[in-house]
Amino acid sequence: MNWPCIIKHSDDAELVYVGDQSEWDNDADLYYFEYDESDRLIDSSGDIYTLAKPINKHVKPEASGNSMSLVEILSLVKAHAAQTGSCCVAKLYAPTISEAFKIVESLNET
């Protein structure tokens, strides 16, 4: 898995930014959460991971074999930005997936 990552809940445009493995391991709200079977973790390469039911109270992302393109990820980021009330959402752009994730991080800090 390539960090940073985002978590995309199936029923919500909100994205959750996860900076690195340490953040995942140290934030019980991330690994202890009961994820829906269609919730996904997307890494900075665009690889998609499922968030299976917890084993010993710890969710371990599992590779799904699928991936998303930068264009698809930017669409998720724009929807997230719109939900947070950001203006000029249509103009959001990032040259890489990692940079797109940094937009999510900055939106979550405000």
Backbone as a printed PyTorch tensor [residue, N CA C, xyz], in Angstrom:
tensor([[[  0.8520,  -1.1730,   0.0000],
         [  0.0000,   0.0000,   0.0000],
         [  0.8990,   1.2390,   0.0000]],

        [[  0.5210,   2.2020,  -0.8000],
         [  1.2780,   3.4560,  -0.9040],
         [  0.5160,   4.5790,  -0.2110]],

        [[  1.1420,   5.1620,   0.7840],
         [  0.5440,   6.2460,   1.5540],
         [  0.8570,   7.5720,   0.8980]],

        [[  0.0310,   8.5840,   1.0550],
         [ -1.2030,   8.6400,   1.8260],
         [ -2.3460,   7.9080,   1.1200]],

        [[ -3.4430,   7.7610,   1.8550],
         [ -4.6430,   7.0980,   1.3540],
         [ -5.8680,   7.9350,   1.7150]],

        [[ -6.9700,   7.5970,   1.0730],
         [ -8.2600,   8.1600,   1.4780],
         [ -9.2400,   7.0170,   1.6780]],

        [[-10.2030,   7.2490,   2.5350],
         [-11.2900,   6.2910,   2.7220],
         [-12.5300,   6.9020,   2.0980]],

        [[-13.1650,   6.1320,   1.2370],
         [-14.4080,   6.5410,   0.5730],
         [-15.5300,   5.6710,   1.0990]],

        [[-16.4350,   6.2920,   1.8600],
         [-17.6080,   5.5670,   2.3470],
         [-18.6190,   5.4770,   1.2060]],

        [[-19.2490,   4.3450,   1.0880],
         [-20.1230,   4.0770,  -0.0590],
         [-21.3020,   5.0270,  -0.1730]],

        [[-21.8080,   5.5080,   0.9390],
         [-23.0340,   6.2950,   0.9160],
         [-22.8110,   7.7830,   1.1670]],

        [[-21.5730,   8.2490,   1.0060],
         [-21.2720,   9.6200,   1.3820],
         [-20.1550,  10.1740,   0.5070]],

        [[-20.2260,  11.4570,   0.1750],
         [-19.1730,  12.1030,  -0.6160],
         [-17.9700,  12.4660,   0.2470]],

        [[-18.1400,  12.4380,   1.5610],
         [-17.0240,  12.7910,   2.4480],
         [-15.8990,  11.7720,   2.3100]],

        [[-14.6740,  12.2780,   2.2530],
         [-13.4860,  11.4460,   2.1880],
         [-12.6910,  11.6220,   3.4720]],

        [[-12.0400,  10.5710,   3.9080],
         [-11.2110,  10.6150,   5.0990],
         [ -9.7650,  10.4370,   4.6580]],

        [[ -8.9220,  11.3960,   4.9980],
         [ -7.5020,  11.3630,   4.6500],
         [ -6.7320,  10.5880,   5.7200]],

        [[ -5.8740,   9.6680,   5.2850],
         [ -4.9980,   8.9200,   6.1870],
         [ -3.5770,   9.0970,   5.6740]],

        [[ -2.7440,   9.7830,   6.4420],
         [ -1.4220,  10.1740,   5.9850],
         [ -0.4060,   9.0590,   5.8470]],

        [[ -0.4370,   8.0990,   6.7880],
         [  0.5700,   7.0420,   6.7360],
         [  0.1440,   5.8590,   7.5950]],

        [[  0.9410,   4.8080,   7.5550],
         [  0.6420,   3.5850,   8.3130],
         [  0.5420,   3.8710,   9.8050]],

        [[  1.4060,   4.7310,  10.2960],
         [  1.3870,   5.0650,  11.7110],
         [  0.0540,   5.6950,  12.1150]],

        [[ -0.4500,   6.6000,  11.2880],
         [ -1.7510,   7.2170,  11.5770],
         [ -2.8430,   6.1550,  11.5970]],

        [[ -2.8120,   5.2340,  10.6330],
         [ -3.8060,   4.1480,  10.5820],
         [ -3.7170,   3.3010,  11.8600]],

        [[ -2.5010,   2.9090,  12.2350],
         [ -2.3040,   2.0290,  13.3860],
         [ -2.6300,   2.6990,  14.7080]],

        [[ -2.4780,   4.0120,  14.7930],
         [ -2.6470,   4.7130,  16.0600],
         [ -3.9940,   5.3880,  16.2420]],

        [[ -4.8390,   5.3590,  15.2300],
         [ -6.1480,   6.0040,  15.3200],
         [ -7.2400,   4.9350,  15.3130]],

        [[ -7.7090,   4.5870,  16.4840],
         [ -8.7230,   3.5380,  16.5990],
         [ -9.9830,   3.8690,  15.8120]],

        [[-10.2680,   5.1530,  15.6060],
         [-11.4360,   5.5240,  14.8060],
         [-11.3030,   5.0270,  13.3680]],

        [[-10.0850,   4.8260,  12.9020],
         [ -9.8710,   4.3350,  11.5390],
         [ -9.9460,   2.8160,  11.4660]],

        [[ -9.1660,   2.1180,  12.2730],
         [ -9.0900,   0.6740,  12.1290],
         [-10.1430,  -0.0890,  12.9160]],

        [[-10.8040,   0.5540,  13.8640],
         [-11.7990,  -0.1160,  14.6890],
         [-13.2270,   0.1000,  14.1750]],

        [[-13.3850,   1.0290,  13.2480],
         [-14.6830,   1.3970,  12.6930],
         [-15.3110,   0.2040,  11.9740]],

        [[-16.6290,   0.0580,  12.0790],
         [-17.3260,  -0.9900,  11.3320],
         [-17.6660,  -0.4510,   9.9580]],

        [[-16.8670,  -0.8370,   8.9850],
         [-17.0570,  -0.3760,   7.6170],
         [-18.1230,  -1.1940,   6.9150]],

        [[-18.8200,  -0.5420,   6.0070],
         [-19.7620,  -1.2180,   5.1240],
         [-18.9480,  -2.0060,   4.1120]],

        [[-19.5030,  -3.0950,   3.6160],
         [-18.7560,  -3.9260,   2.6720],
         [-18.3890,  -3.1950,   1.3830]],

        [[-19.0530,  -2.0830,   1.0890],
         [-18.7170,  -1.3430,  -0.1270],
         [-17.8760,  -0.0900,   0.1470]],

        [[-17.4650,   0.1320,   1.3980],
         [-16.5140,   1.2070,   1.7030],
         [-15.1460,   0.8000,   1.1700]],

        [[-14.3650,   1.7940,   0.7510],
         [-13.0680,   1.5000,   0.1370],
         [-11.9790,   2.4180,   0.6750]],

        [[-10.7720,   1.8910,   0.7000],
         [ -9.5800,   2.6770,   0.9640],
         [ -8.8400,   2.7440,  -0.3740]],

        [[ -8.4350,   3.9420,  -0.7700],
         [ -7.7440,   4.1380,  -2.0480],
         [ -6.3710,   4.6980,  -1.7310]],

        [[ -5.3220,   4.0500,  -2.2460],
         [ -3.9770,   4.5350,  -1.9460],
         [ -3.4970,   5.5070,  -3.0080]],

        [[ -2.3080,   6.0760,  -2.7890],
         [ -1.8160,   7.1380,  -3.6700],
         [ -1.3610,   6.6420,  -5.0370]],

        [[ -1.4520,   5.3370,  -5.2730],
         [ -1.2300,   4.7890,  -6.6170],
         [ -2.5560,   4.5710,  -7.3350]],

        [[ -3.6570,   4.7760,  -6.6160],
         [ -4.9840,   4.5490,  -7.1710],
         [ -5.5080,   3.1470,  -6.9010]],

        [[ -4.7140,   2.3180,  -6.2000],
         [ -5.1570,   0.9600,  -5.8910],
         [ -6.2590,   1.0010,  -4.8400]],

        [[ -7.2460,   0.1280,  -5.0230],
         [ -8.4180,   0.0980,  -4.1530],
         [ -8.3210,  -1.0980,  -3.2100]],

        [[ -8.6260,  -0.8380,  -1.9400],
         [ -8.6120,  -1.8680,  -0.9080],
         [ -9.9840,  -1.9620,  -0.2670]],

        [[-10.4180,  -3.1770,   0.0200],
         [-11.6560,  -3.3720,   0.7610],
         [-11.3380,  -3.2460,   2.2450]],

        [[-12.3320,  -2.9010,   3.0040],
         [-12.1760,  -2.7520,   4.4500],
         [-13.0550,  -3.8020,   5.1170]],

        [[-12.5190,  -5.0040,   5.1950],
         [-13.2520,  -6.1570,   5.7060],
         [-13.5880,  -5.9890,   7.1820]],

        [[-14.3910,  -6.9060,   7.6610],
         [-14.7630,  -6.8790,   9.0690],
         [-13.5200,  -7.0390,   9.9330]],

        [[-13.5570,  -6.4210,  11.1050],
         [-12.3810,  -6.4750,  11.9860],
         [-12.0050,  -7.8920,  12.4070]],

        [[-10.7080,  -8.1350,  12.4470],
         [-10.1560,  -9.3620,  13.0010],
         [ -9.4130,  -8.9240,  14.2560]],

        [[ -9.8000,  -9.4780,  15.3930],
         [ -9.2310,  -9.0410,  16.6690],
         [ -9.3700,  -7.5310,  16.8520]],

        [[-10.5500,  -7.0200,  16.4910],
         [-10.8880,  -5.5970,  16.6430],
         [-10.0140,  -4.6660,  15.8050]],

        [[ -9.4840,  -5.1560,  14.7020],
         [ -8.6060,  -4.3410,  13.8620],
         [ -8.9330,  -4.6230,  12.4000]],

        [[ -9.3160,  -3.5730,  11.6580],
         [ -9.6030,  -3.7190,  10.2350],
         [ -8.2930,  -3.7120,   9.4740]],

        [[ -8.1280,  -4.6840,   8.5950],
         [ -6.9300,  -4.7420,   7.7600],
         [ -7.3580,  -4.5610,   6.3070]],

        [[ -6.9480,  -3.4640,   5.6570],
         [ -7.3050,  -3.2740,   4.2470],
         [ -6.7650,  -4.4260,   3.3910]],

        [[ -7.6080,  -4.9040,   2.4810],
         [ -7.2210,  -5.9950,   1.6000],
         [ -7.3130,  -5.5330,   0.1540]],

        [[ -6.2670,  -5.7990,  -0.6140],
         [ -6.2340,  -5.3990,  -2.0260],
         [ -7.4010,  -6.0230,  -2.7760]],

        [[ -8.0850,  -5.1980,  -3.5610],
         [ -9.2310,  -5.6900,  -4.3310],
         [ -8.8380,  -6.1050,  -5.7470]],

        [[ -7.6570,  -5.6660,  -6.1780],
         [ -7.2430,  -5.9430,  -7.5550],
         [ -7.7470,  -4.8930,  -8.5320]],

        [[ -8.4760,  -3.9050,  -8.0260],
         [ -9.0010,  -2.8210,  -8.8530],
         [ -8.2580,  -1.5290,  -8.5320]],

        [[ -8.3810,  -0.5750,  -9.4410],
         [ -7.7510,   0.7220,  -9.2060],
         [ -8.6010,   1.8300,  -9.8160]],

        [[ -8.2680,   3.0600,  -9.4380],
         [ -8.9470,   4.2430,  -9.9520],
         [ -7.9230,   5.1210, -10.6520]],

        [[ -8.3780,   5.8370, -11.6570],
         [ -7.5110,   6.7690, -12.3690],
         [ -7.5030,   8.1100, -11.6470]],

        [[ -6.5620,   8.9550, -12.0100],
         [ -6.5040,  10.3060, -11.4520],
         [ -7.8070,  11.0480, -11.7220]],

        [[ -8.3670,  10.9040, -12.9060],
         [ -9.6190,  11.5870, -13.2580],
         [-10.7490,  11.1440, -12.3300]],

        [[-10.8440,   9.8440, -12.0530],
         [-11.8900,   9.3370, -11.1550],
         [-11.6890,   9.8580,  -9.7320]],

        [[-10.4400,   9.8980,  -9.2990],
         [-10.1500,  10.3800,  -7.9510],
         [-10.4380,  11.8730,  -7.8360]],

        [[-10.0840,  12.6380,  -8.8610],
         [-10.4030,  14.0720,  -8.8370],
         [-11.9070,  14.2960,  -8.7440]],

        [[-12.6830,  13.4390,  -9.3650],
         [-14.1410,  13.5360,  -9.2700],
         [-14.5900,  13.3370,  -7.8130]],

        [[-13.9930,  12.3600,  -7.1210],
         [-14.3110,  12.1430,  -5.7050],
         [-13.9080,  13.3570,  -4.8650]],

        [[-12.7260,  13.9060,  -5.1560],
         [-12.2330,  15.0650,  -4.3990],
         [-13.1410,  16.2690,  -4.6210]],

        [[-13.5940,  16.4730,  -5.8350],
         [-14.5030,  17.5940,  -6.1230],
         [-15.8240,  17.4350,  -5.3800]],

        [[-16.3540,  16.2090,  -5.3400],
         [-17.6030,  15.9630,  -4.6130],
         [-17.3980,  16.2170,  -3.1190]],

        [[-16.2530,  15.7960,  -2.5990],
         [-15.9250,  16.0320,  -1.1950],
         [-15.8280,  17.5300,  -0.9240]],

        [[-15.1420,  18.2480,  -1.7930],
         [-14.9840,  19.6980,  -1.6340],
         [-16.3370,  20.3970,  -1.6730]],

        [[-17.2030,  19.9730,  -2.5740],
         [-18.5360,  20.5700,  -2.6650],
         [-19.3160,  20.3360,  -1.3670]],

        [[-19.1920,  19.1510,  -0.8020],
         [-19.9030,  18.8360,   0.4300],
         [-19.3910,  19.6800,   1.5960]],

        [[-18.1230,  20.0330,   1.5690],
         [-17.5670,  20.8540,   2.6530],
         [-17.8640,  22.3310,   2.4600]],

        [[-18.4930,  22.6770,   1.3450],
         [-18.8670,  24.0620,   1.1000],
         [-17.7920,  24.8880,   0.4230]],

        [[-16.8140,  24.2300,  -0.1550],
         [-15.7480,  24.9600,  -0.8540],
         [-16.2830,  25.6000,  -2.1220]],

        [[-15.6990,  26.7400,  -2.4690],
         [-16.1090,  27.3970,  -3.7020],
         [-15.1600,  27.0000,  -4.8320]],

        [[-15.5580,  27.2470,  -6.0490],
         [-14.7440,  26.9920,  -7.2360],
         [-14.3270,  25.5280,  -7.3480]],

        [[-15.1990,  24.6310,  -6.9660],
         [-14.8980,  23.2060,  -6.9700],
         [-14.5390,  22.7190,  -8.3700]],

        [[-15.2000,  23.2330,  -9.3800],
         [-14.9430,  22.7930, -10.7510],
         [-13.5110,  23.0520, -11.1760]],

        [[-12.8570,  24.0180, -10.5430],
         [-11.4850,  24.3660, -10.9200],
         [-10.4280,  23.5310, -10.2070]],

        [[-10.8320,  22.6680,  -9.2780],
         [ -9.8600,  21.8540,  -8.5550],
         [ -9.1050,  20.9500,  -9.5190]],

        [[ -7.7930,  20.9240,  -9.3660],
         [ -6.9620,  20.0680, -10.2090],
         [ -5.7150,  19.6690,  -9.4230]],

        [[ -5.2210,  18.4840,  -9.7000],
         [ -3.9590,  18.0130,  -9.1420],
         [ -3.2780,  17.1680, -10.2120]],

        [[ -1.9540,  17.2840, -10.3390],
         [ -1.2390,  16.5290, -11.3610],
         [ -1.0270,  15.0590, -11.0020]],

        [[ -1.1610,  14.7140,  -9.7090],
         [ -0.9730,  13.3260,  -9.2690],
         [ -2.0480,  12.9690,  -8.2460]],

        [[ -2.1850,  11.6870,  -8.0090],
         [ -3.1370,  11.2270,  -7.0040],
         [ -2.7150,  11.7150,  -5.6170]],

        [[ -1.4240,  11.6570,  -5.3150],
         [ -0.9450,  12.1390,  -4.0100],
         [ -1.3070,  13.6000,  -3.7940]],

        [[ -1.1650,  14.4130,  -4.8300],
         [ -1.5200,  15.8330,  -4.7250],
         [ -3.0240,  16.0050,  -4.5390]],

        [[ -3.8130,  15.1620,  -5.1850],
         [ -5.2680,  15.2130,  -5.0040],
         [ -5.6200,  14.8930,  -3.5490]],

        [[ -4.9160,  13.9180,  -2.9710],
         [ -5.1590,  13.5670,  -1.5780],
         [ -4.7760,  14.7190,  -0.6410]],

        [[ -3.7650,  15.4790,  -1.0040],
         [ -3.3670,  16.6250,  -0.1780],
         [ -4.4660,  17.6860,  -0.1580]],

        [[ -5.2310,  17.7830,  -1.2520],
         [ -6.3880,  18.6900,  -1.2710],
         [ -7.3910,  18.2360,  -0.2140]],

        [[ -7.6380,  16.9220,  -0.1520],
         [ -8.5600,  16.3770,   0.8400],
         [ -8.0480,  16.6910,   2.2500]],

        [[ -6.7570,  16.4890,   2.4610],
         [ -6.1660,  16.7870,   3.7730],
         [ -6.3870,  18.2420,   4.1420]],

        [[ -6.1400,  19.1450,   3.2030],
         [ -6.2820,  20.5780,   3.5080],
         [ -7.7360,  20.9540,   3.7450]],

        [[ -8.6650,  20.3400,   3.0400],
         [-10.0880,  20.6170,   3.2660],
         [-10.5360,  20.1200,   4.6240]],

        [[ -9.9640,  19.0150,   5.0730],
         [-10.3510,  18.4550,   6.3790],
         [ -9.7760,  19.2540,   7.5280]],

        [[ -8.7300,  20.0400,   7.2700],
         [ -8.1030,  20.8510,   8.3300],
         [ -8.8600,  22.1540,   8.5710]],

        [[ -9.6810,  22.5750,   7.6230],
         [-10.3620,  23.8620,   7.7770],
         [-11.6790,  23.7220,   8.4780]]])
